[in-house]
Amino acid sequence: MTHPPPDAGLPIASAASILQTPGFTTELHAAATATGKSPEQAQKYARKCLREIEATPRESWMKPVSKLARFIYTRSYEAELDINAEAVEELRELSRDKLLLFLWSHKSHMDSFVFLLSLYDNNFRPLPLVFAGINMNFLGFGAMARRVGAIFLRRSFQEDPIYKLVFRHYIDFLIRNRVPLTWSIEGTRSRTGKLSPPKLGILNWVLEACEREEMSDVLLVPVSIAFDRIAEIDDYVAIQQGKPKRKESLRWFLDYIFGMRQPNGKVYVRYARPLSPGDPVPQIRGMLGDEKDEDRNRVANLALEVCARIEQVTPIKSADVLTMVLLGANRRALTTAEIHRQASEIAALVVERDLPAASGFQLSHEEEVAAAILALKTSGLVEVYDKSDTPVHYIPAEKYLAAAYYRNTITHFFLAAALAELGLAACALDIELPDEDALRARVGELRELYRFEFFFKPPEQLLDEVSREAQLRYPGWDSGNHSIQKLLRELPPRFGHAILRSISESYLVLAVTLLDMDTQPVVDRKKFIGRLQAQGEQMLLRRTISCAASVSRDLLGSALRLADHRQLLAGVGTELPARREAFADQVVRALSAINLLQRSYDEAWFSKLSAGKISNLLGP
């Protein structure tokens, strides 16, 4: 069903009127006094701030800019966006009575383009205004972006009371006039493939404005934006390796557009189930630390729920599954048949559990797996050695970070299964015949260790899900009649070693570096990340760790957040070394369990195969 598109522009007058309201002028006078500016200087600066911030959408710009956006993404992607259009229709109906705030995942510079196009092509009006970083307000792009609804924000303005005042009144103005808004819940593009921790700043500002304006009919709409392959993947790898990010400019923008020559498949836009700010949501699940302020805690819970719903609708793609399988082999090459056996198991789980899959996702037959491998080979992500009788496929060392990106986009779907495997392995190393209580205890410890890596479900719900996964994969494991290590060898693990190794190894890099520092505190965190990367590179060369993704800046940054939470960066007397040693012990225990999973996997897939061939050669 379609509707004639109404005016796509802002259905209100210019925001300049807010500078003349009595409330604003009174607050501006106080801000002027605080900053040492005269009333005239403050008013002039306030006008400058508003011009910098304000979006000025025009209906006449929508069509040509939509054509430009389509020209940009179709240089590498299929023309038709893959959208759950029925959800857009439902949102159109909701928008008649509700103010919609769209919060999307951020994977590419093209996200805002394709998100707005997904609404524009489906005649959703008015289009939401988009919060964007001031770095995108460069010559040749900024003016155009404003005309289609970009609100440009400085990266930081906490120390500028006049800018804050203008921004707050501008947001109030938009909410008062029921203008739909949109922004990235992550704040910046994910360079690892995982959904990054939500940024609460804009969400706080907007929800506070809704309260001030007594706007209760508000819905947060989670939106997943995904790509078969990412056009900027080489840039992301370079940044993860510590190279500087290229500054945005007109030259950069043109290079970006005309640099997209390789076919990268489809773009997927998925609208998840909306939620109201007043809806009950699960209590904070660790990703943002322990919030002590009640209002901030409420907003954090909302943001985490938005992220969880984004993850729940993100489509699973062939490249994601194949990279998980190949990375799980831990630098071993696999035949097509071996990849098929593992990938088809995961694909069967996707169907059985009704997980969201990309259109055309098929890995059930070996021919389908071979076609998907060929696509990865064409993109340079996978190489083949075909000089022997049976060709084998592998991810070259320089592509490990890129491959990890695609794997990470789907790890949340299999996290409970990964924790079940790792928890069982941890039990097997400590207890001869573990039981359900032992598994739950180990998984509880692992949940705390990985608290900043995933959007965990509430503890009891997570533990129940992990228990089910353990029984599904290893029925009767807790009967007292089985050796866990024997079970793992007979039925190899699928997810624990493949998902959690790189994270755990990044923690090991941190633990070793902190132990070497003894009582020395971490003072400059930016420099410390560089030190961690150097330590990680050395550990890779010495084979202390095996995964290149473990040395990525984002993973090490996440490890640093955990260290800060556990008070490992600074302390008094002997307390600091003791905490650091306890952390190192926990990381080593987790990696020992991962290594047990890896050995079980290797024995199941390679040792028996080799033994069988040798036996055939030797005869009876």
C-alpha positions as CSV (number, residue, x, y, z in Angstrom):
1,M,0.0,0.0,0.0
2,T,1.4,3.4,-0.9
3,H,0.3,7.0,0.0
4,P,0.9,10.2,-1.9
5,P,4.0,11.9,-0.5
6,P,3.1,15.0,1.5
7,D,5.6,17.9,2.0
8,A,8.9,16.3,3.0
9,G,10.3,19.5,4.4
10,L,10.1,20.8,7.9
11,P,6.4,21.7,8.6
12,I,7.3,24.6,10.8
13,A,8.8,28.0,10.6
14,S,12.5,28.8,11.0
15,A,14.0,28.1,14.4
16,A,15.5,31.6,14.6
17,S,12.4,32.6,16.6
18,I,13.7,30.7,19.7
19,L,16.5,33.3,20.1
20,Q,13.8,35.9,20.9
21,T,11.8,34.1,23.4
22,P,11.8,35.5,27.0
23,G,13.0,32.2,28.5
24,F,15.9,32.0,26.1
25,T,17.0,35.6,26.5
26,T,16.9,35.3,30.3
27,E,19.1,32.1,30.2
28,L,21.4,33.7,27.6
29,H,22.0,36.7,29.9
30,A,23.1,34.3,32.7
31,A,25.4,32.4,30.2
32,A,26.9,35.6,29.0
33,T,27.8,36.6,32.5
34,A,29.4,33.2,33.1
35,T,31.5,33.4,30.0
36,G,32.4,37.1,30.3
37,K,30.6,38.1,27.2
38,S,28.5,41.2,26.7
39,P,24.8,40.7,25.9
40,E,25.4,41.7,22.4
41,Q,28.4,39.4,22.0
42,A,26.4,36.5,23.5
43,Q,23.4,37.1,21.2
44,K,25.7,37.2,18.2
45,Y,27.5,34.0,19.2
46,A,24.1,32.3,19.8
47,R,23.0,33.2,16.3
48,K,26.2,31.7,15.0
49,C,25.7,28.5,17.0
50,L,22.1,28.2,15.7
51,R,23.3,28.6,12.1
52,E,25.9,25.9,12.7
53,I,23.3,23.5,14.1
54,E,20.0,24.1,12.3
55,A,18.7,21.9,9.6
56,T,17.0,23.7,6.7
57,P,15.3,20.9,4.7
58,R,13.6,21.8,1.4
59,E,11.3,19.6,-0.6
60,S,12.9,20.7,-3.8
61,W,16.2,19.2,-2.7
62,M,14.9,15.8,-1.8
63,K,14.6,14.2,-5.3
64,P,18.0,15.3,-6.6
65,V,19.8,14.3,-3.4
66,S,18.0,11.0,-3.4
67,K,19.4,10.4,-7.0
68,L,22.9,11.3,-5.8
69,A,22.6,9.0,-2.8
70,R,21.5,6.2,-5.2
71,F,24.3,6.9,-7.5
72,I,26.8,6.6,-4.6
73,Y,25.7,3.3,-3.1
74,T,24.9,1.6,-6.5
75,R,28.6,2.0,-7.5
76,S,29.2,-1.0,-5.2
77,Y,25.8,-2.3,-4.1
78,E,22.6,-3.6,-5.8
79,A,20.2,-0.9,-6.6
80,E,17.2,-2.3,-4.7
81,L,17.5,-1.9,-0.9
82,D,16.5,-5.0,1.0
83,I,13.9,-3.6,3.5
84,N,11.2,-5.1,5.7
85,A,8.6,-2.9,4.1
86,E,5.7,-4.2,6.2
87,A,7.4,-2.6,9.2
88,V,7.7,0.7,7.4
89,E,3.9,0.6,6.7
90,E,3.3,-0.1,10.4
91,L,5.5,2.8,11.4
92,R,3.7,5.1,8.9
93,E,0.4,4.3,10.8
94,L,2.1,4.9,14.2
95,S,3.5,8.2,13.1
96,R,0.0,9.6,12.8
97,D,-0.3,9.7,16.6
98,K,3.3,9.2,17.8
99,L,6.5,11.1,17.5
100,L,9.1,8.6,16.1
101,L,12.8,8.7,17.0
102,F,14.8,6.4,14.7
103,L,18.1,5.0,16.2
104,W,20.2,3.0,13.8
105,S,23.4,0.9,13.8
106,H,26.4,2.5,12.1
107,K,28.5,0.4,9.8
108,S,29.3,2.8,6.9
109,H,29.3,6.4,5.7
110,M,26.4,5.3,3.6
111,D,24.1,4.5,6.5
112,S,22.3,7.8,6.7
113,F,21.9,7.8,2.9
114,V,20.4,4.3,2.7
115,F,18.3,4.8,5.9
116,L,16.6,7.9,4.5
117,L,16.2,6.3,1.1
118,S,14.4,3.4,2.7
119,L,11.8,5.8,4.1
120,Y,11.7,8.1,1.1
121,D,11.2,5.3,-1.4
122,N,8.3,4.0,0.7
123,N,6.7,7.4,0.8
124,F,7.2,8.0,4.6
125,R,6.8,11.7,5.3
126,P,8.0,13.9,6.8
127,L,11.5,12.4,6.7
128,P,13.3,12.7,10.1
129,L,16.0,15.2,10.7
130,V,19.4,13.5,11.1
131,F,22.0,14.3,13.8
132,A,25.4,14.4,12.2
133,G,28.9,15.2,13.3
134,I,30.3,18.6,12.5
135,N,33.2,16.8,10.7
136,M,30.8,16.1,7.9
137,N,30.0,19.8,7.4
138,F,32.7,20.3,4.8
139,L,32.6,22.4,1.6
140,G,30.3,20.9,-1.0
141,F,28.5,18.5,1.3
142,G,27.4,20.5,4.4
143,A,25.0,22.8,2.6
144,M,23.5,19.9,0.7
145,A,23.1,17.8,3.8
146,R,21.3,20.7,5.6
147,R,18.8,20.9,2.8
148,V,17.8,17.3,3.4
149,G,17.7,17.5,7.2
150,A,21.2,17.3,8.7
151,I,21.6,18.8,12.2
152,F,25.4,19.3,12.6
153,L,26.8,18.9,16.1
154,R,30.2,19.6,17.6
155,R,31.9,16.5,19.0
156,S,32.2,18.1,22.4
157,F,30.5,21.2,23.8
158,Q,30.2,20.6,27.6
159,E,32.4,23.6,28.3
160,D,30.4,26.0,26.1
161,P,27.3,27.1,28.0
162,I,25.9,29.3,25.2
163,Y,26.2,26.5,22.6
164,K,24.5,24.1,25.1
165,L,21.8,26.6,25.6
166,V,21.1,27.0,21.9
167,F,21.1,23.3,21.3
168,R,18.7,22.6,24.2
169,H,16.2,25.2,23.0
170,Y,16.5,24.0,19.4
171,I,15.8,20.4,20.5
172,D,12.8,21.7,22.5
173,F,11.6,23.5,19.4
174,L,11.8,20.4,17.3
175,I,10.0,18.2,19.9
176,R,7.3,20.9,20.4
177,N,6.6,20.8,16.7
178,R,6.6,16.9,16.6
179,V,9.5,16.7,14.2
180,P,10.8,13.1,13.8
181,L,14.5,12.7,14.5
182,T,17.2,10.1,13.8
183,W,20.7,9.3,14.7
184,S,23.2,6.5,15.2
185,I,22.9,4.9,18.6
186,E,26.6,4.0,18.4
187,G,27.7,7.5,17.8
188,T,30.3,6.5,15.3
189,R,30.9,3.7,12.8
190,S,31.7,0.2,14.2
191,R,35.2,-0.8,13.1
192,T,34.9,-4.3,14.6
193,G,31.5,-5.5,13.2
194,K,30.0,-5.7,16.7
195,L,27.5,-3.2,17.8
196,S,29.4,-0.6,19.8
197,P,28.2,0.5,23.3
198,P,25.5,3.1,22.9
199,K,26.2,6.7,23.2
200,L,23.7,8.3,25.6
201,G,24.3,12.0,24.9
202,I,21.7,12.8,22.2
203,L,19.2,10.3,23.7
204,N,19.4,12.2,27.0
205,W,19.0,15.5,25.3
206,V,16.0,14.4,23.3
207,L,14.2,12.6,26.1
208,E,14.7,15.5,28.5
209,A,13.2,17.7,25.8
210,C,10.2,15.4,25.5
211,E,9.6,15.7,29.3
212,R,9.9,19.5,29.2
213,E,7.5,19.7,26.3
214,E,5.2,17.1,28.0
215,M,5.4,14.9,24.9
216,S,4.4,11.5,26.0
217,D,3.4,9.9,22.7
218,V,7.0,9.0,21.7
219,L,8.4,5.8,20.3
220,L,12.1,4.8,19.8
221,V,12.5,2.8,16.6
222,P,15.6,0.5,16.5
223,V,17.0,0.2,12.9
224,S,19.6,-2.3,11.7
225,I,21.6,-1.3,8.7
226,A,23.8,-4.1,7.3
227,F,25.8,-4.9,4.2
228,D,26.9,-8.1,2.5
229,R,30.4,-6.6,2.4
230,I,31.6,-3.2,3.7
231,A,33.1,-0.8,1.2
232,E,35.4,0.8,3.9
233,I,36.7,-2.4,5.3
234,D,40.3,-1.7,4.3
235,D,40.1,1.7,6.2
236,Y,38.7,0.0,9.2
237,V,41.6,-2.5,9.3
238,A,44.1,0.3,9.0
239,I,42.5,2.2,11.9
240,Q,42.4,-1.0,14.0
241,Q,46.2,-1.4,13.3
242,G,46.8,2.1,14.7
243,K,47.0,4.2,11.5
244,P,45.3,7.6,11.6
245,K,41.8,8.1,10.4
246,R,41.6,10.2,7.2
247,K,40.0,13.6,7.7
248,E,36.7,14.2,6.0
249,S,36.8,16.8,3.1
250,L,35.4,17.4,-0.4
251,R,38.5,15.6,-1.8
252,W,37.9,12.7,0.7
253,F,34.2,12.6,-0.3
254,L,35.0,12.4,-4.0
255,D,37.7,9.7,-3.5
256,Y,35.2,7.8,-1.4
257,I,32.5,7.9,-4.1
258,F,34.8,7.0,-7.1
259,G,36.8,4.5,-5.1
260,M,33.8,2.2,-4.9
261,R,34.3,0.0,-7.9
262,Q,34.0,-3.6,-6.5
263,P,30.6,-5.3,-6.3
264,N,29.7,-5.7,-2.6
265,G,26.3,-7.3,-2.7
266,K,23.2,-6.0,-1.0
267,V,22.3,-3.4,1.6
268,Y,19.8,-4.4,4.3
269,V,17.6,-2.1,6.3
270,R,15.6,-3.8,9.1
271,Y,13.1,-1.9,11.3
272,A,12.7,-3.6,14.7
273,R,9.8,-3.5,17.2
274,P,9.5,0.1,18.6
275,L,9.5,0.8,22.3
276,S,8.2,3.7,24.4
277,P,10.5,5.5,26.9
278,G,8.0,4.5,29.5
279,D,8.1,0.7,28.7
280,P,9.6,-1.6,31.3
281,V,13.0,-2.9,30.0
282,P,15.5,-5.3,31.5
283,Q,17.8,-3.8,34.1
284,I,21.2,-2.6,32.9
285,R,23.3,-5.5,31.7
286,G,26.9,-4.3,32.3
287,M,27.9,-2.9,28.9
288,L,27.9,0.7,30.3
289,G,29.3,-0.1,33.7
290,D,27.4,0.5,37.0
291,E,25.3,3.7,36.6
292,K,24.6,5.3,40.0
293,D,22.4,8.2,38.7
294,E,18.8,6.9,38.5
295,D,17.8,9.0,35.4
296,R,21.0,8.1,33.6
297,N,20.4,4.5,34.5
298,R,16.9,4.6,33.0
299,V,18.2,6.1,29.7
300,A,21.1,3.6,29.7
301,N,18.6,0.7,30.0
302,L,16.5,2.1,27.1
303,A,19.7,2.5,25.0
304,L,20.7,-1.1,25.7
305,E,17.3,-2.4,24.8
306,V,17.4,-0.5,21.5
307,C,20.8,-2.1,20.8
308,A,19.4,-5.6,21.7
309,R,16.5,-5.1,19.4
310,I,18.8,-4.0,16.6
311,E,20.9,-7.1,17.0
312,Q,17.7,-9.3,17.0
313,V,16.8,-8.1,13.5
314,T,20.2,-7.9,11.9
315,P,20.2,-10.4,9.0
316,I,22.7,-13.3,9.0
317,K,24.6,-13.5,5.7
318,S,26.7,-16.2,4.1
319,A,30.0,-14.3,4.5
320,D,29.4,-14.0,8.3
321,V,28.9,-17.7,8.8
322,L,31.9,-18.7,6.5
323,T,34.3,-16.3,8.2
324,M,33.2,-17.7,11.6
325,V,33.9,-21.2,10.4
326,L,37.3,-20.3,8.9
327,L,38.4,-18.3,11.9
328,G,37.3,-21.1,14.2
329,A,39.8,-23.3,12.4
330,N,42.5,-21.0,13.9
331,R,44.8,-20.6,10.9
332,R,44.2,-24.1,9.4
333,A,43.0,-24.3,5.8
334,L,39.7,-26.2,5.2
335,T,38.4,-28.1,2.2
336,T,35.0,-27.1,0.7
337,A,33.5,-30.3,2.2
338,E,34.8,-29.4,5.7
339,I,33.5,-25.8,5.5
340,H,30.2,-27.1,4.2
341,R,29.7,-29.6,7.1
342,Q,30.3,-26.8,9.7
343,A,28.5,-24.0,7.9
344,S,25.4,-26.2,7.1
345,E,25.1,-27.0,10.8
346,I,25.0,-23.3,11.6
347,A,22.6,-22.7,8.7
348,A,20.3,-25.4,10.1
349,L,20.3,-23.6,13.5
350,V,19.3,-20.4,11.7
351,V,16.3,-22.1,10.2
352,E,15.4,-24.1,13.2
353,R,15.5,-21.1,15.5
354,D,13.9,-18.8,13.0
355,L,16.8,-16.3,13.2
356,P,16.8,-13.4,10.7
357,A,18.6,-14.4,7.5
358,A,19.5,-12.3,4.5
359,S,17.3,-13.0,1.4
360,G,18.9,-15.8,-0.5
361,F,20.9,-17.1,2.5
362,Q,21.6,-20.8,1.6
363,L,24.4,-22.9,2.9
364,S,22.6,-26.3,3.1
365,H,24.3,-27.8,0.0
366,E,28.0,-28.0,-0.8
367,E,27.4,-26.2,-4.2
368,E,25.9,-23.2,-2.3
369,V,28.9,-23.1,0.1
370,A,31.3,-23.3,-2.9
371,A,29.5,-20.3,-4.5
372,A,29.7,-18.3,-1.3
373,I,33.4,-19.2,-0.9
374,L,34.0,-18.0,-4.5
375,A,32.4,-14.6,-3.6
376,L,34.8,-14.3,-0.7
377,K,37.7,-15.2,-2.9
378,T,36.7,-12.6,-5.4
379,S,36.6,-10.0,-2.7
380,G,40.1,-11.0,-1.5
381,L,38.9,-12.2,1.9
382,V,39.7,-15.8,1.3
383,E,42.5,-17.5,-0.7
384,V,42.6,-21.0,-2.1
385,Y,45.6,-23.4,-2.4
386,D,44.7,-25.7,-5.4
387,K,48.0,-27.3,-6.3
388,S,47.2,-30.5,-4.4
389,D,44.4,-33.0,-5.3
390,T,42.0,-31.4,-2.9
391,P,41.9,-27.5,-2.9
392,V,41.8,-25.9,0.6
393,H,40.6,-22.5,1.6
394,Y,42.1,-20.1,4.2
395,I,42.0,-16.5,5.4
396,P,45.4,-14.9,4.7
397,A,47.1,-13.3,7.7
398,E,46.6,-9.8,6.4
399,K,42.8,-10.3,6.1
400,Y,42.2,-11.6,9.7
401,L,40.9,-8.3,10.9
402,A,38.6,-7.9,7.9
403,A,37.3,-11.5,8.4
404,A,36.7,-10.9,12.1
405,Y,34.5,-7.9,11.2
406,Y,32.0,-10.1,9.3
407,R,32.1,-12.8,12.0
408,N,31.4,-10.3,14.7
409,T,28.2,-9.1,13.1
410,I,26.4,-12.3,14.1
411,T,28.2,-13.5,17.2
412,H,25.3,-12.3,19.5
413,F,23.0,-15.0,17.9
414,F,25.3,-17.8,19.1
415,L,26.7,-16.2,22.3
416,A,24.7,-18.5,24.7
417,A,26.0,-21.6,22.8
418,A,29.5,-20.2,23.0
419,L,29.3,-19.6,26.7
420,A,27.8,-23.1,27.2
421,E,30.8,-24.7,25.4
422,L,33.3,-22.5,27.2
423,G,31.6,-23.0,30.6
424,L,31.7,-26.8,30.1
425,A,35.4,-26.6,29.1
426,A,36.1,-24.5,32.2
427,C,34.3,-27.1,34.4
428,A,36.2,-30.0,32.7
429,L,39.5,-28.4,33.7
430,D,38.5,-27.9,37.3
431,I,36.1,-30.7,38.2
432,E,36.1,-34.4,37.3
433,L,32.3,-34.7,37.1
434,P,30.7,-31.2,37.1
435,D,27.0,-30.5,37.5
436,E,24.5,-27.8,36.6
437,D,25.5,-25.6,39.5
438,A,29.1,-25.7,38.5
439,L,28.3,-24.7,34.9
440,R,26.2,-21.8,36.0
441,A,28.9,-20.6,38.4
442,R,31.5,-20.7,35.6
443,V,29.2,-18.9,33.1
444,G,28.5,-16.2,35.7
445,E,32.2,-15.6,36.0
446,L,32.6,-15.4,32.2
447,R,29.6,-13.0,32.0
448,E,31.5,-10.6,34.3
449,L,34.7,-11.1,32.3
450,Y,33.0,-10.2,29.0
451,R,30.6,-7.6,30.4
452,F,31.8,-4.8,28.1
453,E,31.7,-7.0,25.0
454,F,28.1,-8.0,24.6
455,F,24.5,-6.9,25.3
456,F,23.8,-9.6,27.8
457,K,20.3,-10.7,28.8
458,P,19.5,-10.5,32.5
459,P,21.6,-13.0,34.5
460,E,19.0,-15.6,35.3
461,Q,17.6,-15.5,31.7
462,L,21.1,-15.8,30.3
463,L,22.0,-18.8,32.6
464,D,18.8,-20.6,31.7
465,E,19.5,-20.1,28.0
466,V,23.1,-21.4,28.4
467,S,21.9,-24.4,30.3
468,R,19.5,-25.2,27.5
469,E,22.3,-24.8,24.9
470,A,24.5,-27.2,26.9
471,Q,21.8,-29.9,27.0
472,L,21.0,-29.4,23.3
473,R,24.6,-29.9,22.2
474,Y,25.7,-32.4,24.8
475,P,22.5,-34.2,26.1
476,G,23.0,-35.7,29.6
477,W,26.4,-34.1,30.1
478,D,25.5,-33.6,33.8
479,S,24.3,-37.1,34.5
480,G,27.6,-38.0,36.2
481,N,28.3,-40.7,33.6
482,H,30.3,-38.7,31.1
483,S,33.7,-37.1,30.8
484,I,33.2,-33.6,29.5
485,Q,36.5,-33.7,27.6
486,K,35.5,-36.9,25.9
487,L,32.1,-35.4,25.0
488,L,33.9,-32.4,23.5
489,R,36.1,-34.6,21.4
490,E,33.2,-36.7,20.2
491,L,31.0,-33.8,19.3
492,P,33.3,-30.8,18.5
493,P,32.5,-27.3,19.7
494,R,31.2,-24.8,17.2
495,F,31.2,-21.3,18.7
496,G,33.2,-20.9,22.0
497,H,36.7,-20.9,20.4
498,A,35.5,-19.1,17.2
499,I,33.8,-16.2,19.0
500,L,35.7,-15.7,22.3
501,R,39.3,-16.3,21.4
502,S,40.2,-12.8,20.0
503,I,38.5,-11.1,23.0
504,S,40.2,-13.2,25.5
505,E,43.6,-12.8,23.9
506,S,43.2,-9.1,23.9
507,Y,42.6,-9.4,27.7
508,L,45.8,-11.4,28.0
509,V,47.8,-8.7,26.2
510,L,46.4,-6.3,28.8
511,A,47.1,-8.6,31.7
512,V,50.7,-9.2,30.7
513,T,51.3,-5.5,30.2
514,L,49.8,-4.6,33.6
515,L,51.8,-7.3,35.4
516,D,55.0,-6.0,33.8
517,M,54.2,-2.5,35.2
518,D,53.9,-3.9,38.8
519,T,52.7,-0.9,40.9
520,Q,53.1,1.7,38.1
521,P,49.7,3.4,37.2
522,V,48.4,4.0,33.8
523,V,48.4,7.8,33.3
524,D,48.0,8.5,29.6
525,R,45.4,6.0,28.2
526,K,45.9,7.0,24.6
527,K,49.6,6.2,24.8
528,F,48.9,3.1,26.8
529,I,46.8,1.7,23.9
530,G,49.9,2.1,21.7
531,R,51.9,0.2,24.3
532,L,49.3,-2.6,24.3
533,Q,49.4,-2.9,20.5
534,A,53.2,-3.2,20.6
535,Q,53.0,-5.8,23.3
536,G,50.3,-7.6,21.3
537,E,52.4,-7.7,18.2
538,Q,55.3,-9.1,20.1
539,M,53.1,-11.8,21.6
540,L,51.8,-12.6,18.1
541,L,55.3,-13.1,16.9
542,R,56.1,-15.3,19.9
543,R,52.9,-17.3,19.3
544,T,51.8,-16.5,22.9
545,I,48.5,-15.4,21.2
546,S,47.4,-16.6,17.8
547,C,44.7,-14.2,16.6
548,A,45.7,-10.9,14.8
549,A,42.3,-9.4,15.7
550,S,43.3,-9.5,19.4
551,V,45.6,-6.6,18.7
552,S,43.0,-4.3,17.2
553,R,42.6,-0.9,18.8
554,D,38.9,-1.3,19.5
555,L,39.3,-4.7,21.3
556,L,42.1,-3.3,23.3
557,G,40.1,-0.2,24.1
558,S,37.3,-2.4,25.4
559,A,39.8,-4.3,27.5
560,L,40.9,-1.0,28.9
561,R,37.3,-0.2,29.9
562,L,37.2,-3.5,31.8
563,A,40.5,-2.7,33.5
564,D,39.1,0.7,34.5
565,H,36.0,-0.9,35.9
566,R,38.0,-3.4,37.9
567,Q,40.4,-0.7,39.2
568,L,43.4,-2.2,37.5
569,L,44.9,1.1,36.2
570,A,45.8,2.8,39.4
571,G,45.9,2.0,43.1
572,V,47.7,2.3,46.4
573,G,50.3,-0.1,47.9
574,T,50.0,-3.8,47.3
575,E,46.3,-3.7,46.3
576,L,47.0,-2.9,42.6
577,P,49.4,-5.7,41.9
578,A,47.1,-8.2,43.7
579,R,44.1,-7.0,41.6
580,R,46.2,-7.3,38.4
581,E,47.3,-10.8,39.3
582,A,43.8,-11.9,40.0
583,F,42.7,-10.5,36.6
584,A,45.5,-12.3,34.8
585,D,44.6,-15.6,36.5
586,Q,41.0,-15.3,35.4
587,V,42.0,-14.5,31.8
588,V,44.4,-17.5,31.7
589,R,41.7,-19.8,33.0
590,A,39.3,-18.6,30.2
591,L,42.0,-19.0,27.6
592,S,42.9,-22.5,28.9
593,A,39.2,-23.4,28.4
594,I,39.2,-21.9,24.9
595,N,42.4,-23.9,24.1
596,L,40.6,-27.1,25.3
597,L,37.8,-26.3,22.9
598,Q,40.3,-25.7,20.1
599,R,42.1,-29.0,20.8
600,S,38.7,-30.8,20.8
601,Y,37.8,-29.1,17.5
602,D,41.1,-30.0,16.0
603,E,41.0,-33.6,17.1
604,A,37.5,-34.0,15.7
605,W,38.2,-32.4,12.4
606,F,41.9,-33.2,11.7
607,S,43.5,-35.9,13.8
608,K,40.9,-38.6,13.0
609,L,41.1,-37.7,9.3
610,S,44.9,-38.0,9.3
611,A,44.8,-41.2,11.3
612,G,42.3,-42.7,8.9
613,K,44.4,-42.0,5.9
614,I,47.5,-43.4,7.5
615,S,45.7,-46.5,8.5
616,N,44.5,-47.0,4.9
617,L,48.0,-46.7,3.7
618,L,49.4,-49.2,6.2
619,G,46.6,-51.7,5.8
620,P,45.3,-54.0,8.4
